[in-house]
Amino acid sequence: MSRIALVDPAAASADRKALLDDIHGAFGATPNMFRAVANSPAALRAMWGAFGALGAGSLSPRLGEEIAVAIADRNRCEYCLAAHTALGRKAGASAADMARAQAGESDDPATAAALAFALKLVEDRGQVSDADVQRLRDQGFDDGQVMEILAHVALNLFTNYTNVAFGVPLDFPEVKLRARG
């Protein structure tokens, strides 16, 4: 049960309803996470705007989803893990690719570098070194793409914290979090 109300799109104020209608159009449904965030029109605008901006960025949708599942697993966010695994599959990743990304791993060296950097940002609260950034450059990422990786991390922290803090009910096929050692 959610710790925060899930806004009913049919009963939402005009500003919320317009955004929720856009979200429904993109997903074919209105995911519970957005219904929770819709308690604040400003937060909903920020979140949906960030999804749109990053979706139009220079990183591939698949890499964005791989980053999302790695961060979701690290933050123990079952909702985001389920949602982004499904979205990653739609973006062309196999189930095995998404499982590796969930563990912060990839057979592709550039993807592996991006995942390692994203997880370092999360684990070390943004404290990265020149060498960490250089590893991305060595894999062909330019400074704009490095910034987009950080933006994906920030957006995923927002979504992870929303779902974990407020117990947003899962409405995507469940994916198991990795066991912690």
JOBEL-V210990 format. One record per run of one state. SS is the DSSP state (@ for helix, = for strand, . for the rest). FROM is the first residue (numbers start at 1). LEN is the number of residues. If there is no record, write none. Layout:
SS	FROM	LEN
SS	FROM	LEN
This chain:
.	1	8
@	9	3
.	12	2
@	14	14
.	28	4
@	32	6
.	38	3
@	41	15
.	56	5
@	61	14
.	75	3
@	78	13
.	91	4
@	95	8
.	103	6
@	109	15
.	124	6
@	130	9
.	139	4
@	143	24
.	167	15
